[in-house]
Amino acid sequence: MASPDELVRVVAQPGGGLAVGRTRPGRGAWVCAGSPACVDAAERRKAFDRALRTTVHGHALDEVRTILAERGRLDS
């Protein structure tokens, strides 16, 4: 649980990818902004698979981790 300012939305894309953005269309999952560790915890619990109702592959999660890490550096 966190305030909306501390969360980013991850959306499943056609072709198995993931995209980050609050206004992107489609089914989404919310994760902590700037925290790749939050993505790790969600991956261990299979939270993305459940929330997005699809199989999320490791390479797509790696891209999300990279985006969140970059956002964290920009915010600092």
C-alpha positions in Angstrom: 0.0 0.0 0.0 1.3 3.4 -1.0 0.1 6.8 -2.1 -0.7 7.3 -5.8 2.4 9.4 -6.2 4.6 6.5 -5.1 3.2 4.0 -7.6 3.5 3.4 -11.4 1.2 1.4 -13.6 2.6 -1.6 -15.6 0.5 -2.7 -18.6 0.7 -5.9 -20.7 1.4 -5.2 -24.3 0.6 -7.3 -27.3 3.5 -9.7 -28.0 4.3 -10.3 -24.4 6.0 -7.1 -23.5 5.2 -4.7 -20.6 4.9 -0.9 -20.7 5.0 1.6 -17.8 2.5 4.5 -17.8 -0.6 5.6 -15.9 -2.6 6.4 -19.0 -1.8 3.4 -21.1 -4.8 1.3 -22.1 -5.4 -2.2 -21.0 -5.2 -4.3 -17.9 -2.6 -3.0 -15.4 -0.7 -3.7 -12.2 0.6 -1.1 -9.8 4.1 -1.2 -8.4 6.4 1.0 -6.3 7.9 3.8 -8.4 11.7 3.7 -8.5 12.0 0.4 -6.8 13.3 -2.6 -8.7 13.0 -4.6 -5.5 9.3 -4.1 -5.6 9.3 -5.8 -9.0 11.4 -8.7 -7.6 8.8 -9.3 -4.8 5.9 -9.2 -7.3 7.7 -11.6 -9.6 8.3 -14.1 -6.7 4.6 -14.0 -5.8 3.5 -14.2 -9.5 1.6 -11.0 -8.9 2.1 -9.7 -12.5 0.7 -12.9 -14.0 -2.4 -12.8 -11.8 -3.0 -9.0 -12.2 -2.4 -8.9 -15.9 -4.1 -12.3 -16.5 -1.2 -13.4 -18.8 2.2 -15.1 -18.5 4.9 -12.4 -17.9 8.4 -13.5 -19.0 11.6 -12.5 -17.3 12.9 -10.4 -20.1 9.8 -8.1 -19.9 10.3 -7.8 -16.1 14.0 -6.9 -16.7 12.8 -4.0 -18.9 10.5 -2.8 -16.2 13.3 -3.0 -13.6 15.5 -0.9 -15.9 12.8 1.7 -16.4 12.0 2.0 -12.7 15.7 2.2 -11.8 16.2 5.0 -14.3 13.1 6.8 -12.9 14.6 6.5 -9.4 17.8 8.1 -10.5 16.0 10.9 -12.2 13.9 11.6 -9.0 17.0 11.7 -6.8 
